[in-house]
Amino acid sequence: MIDITSDKVYEAIKGNPVAMGRLLEIEKDTMSEIQALQDQYPWLDMGFLSEELAGPLGIDPGLMRDIIGRAKKIEEDHDRRVREVLKGGGNPAKPKIPPKKNTEKRIYPNDPCPCGSGKKYKNCHGKKGRSAEQTE
């Protein structure tokens, strides 16, 4: 299992509180899954799972294989989720929003003024310091 307290993991997420929060959430979820498995099988020691122990402990080998498979799945899921956070920095994917385009027609100085006076814009409402409200 990937140790989230390792220096390598810390360097990857240093300064990113979102990633740290996601890693702590993953760790909490994983620990609760392991605890649920241990609650179901109180004699279980997650550090010493082996099919060879089934016989001496008087446990059905099929049950031991099932428990080992579940423990491996928990570990693999934990590692996959940690790698996703390390790869993506912990930020959920944000949809890309296209930039807004200006749909209004631009008025150039030599264009006719939109007020309808027949003058060029630069000689009517386009004069510096003069707005449309002042000339009407």
Secondary structure, DSSP 8 states (H G I E B T S, - for coil): ---TTSHHHHHHHTT-HHHHHHHHHHHHHHHHHHHHHHHHSTT--GGG--GGGHHHHT--HHHHHHHHHHHHHHHHHHHHHHHHHHHHTT-------------S----TTSB-TTSSSSBGGGTTTSTT--HHHH-
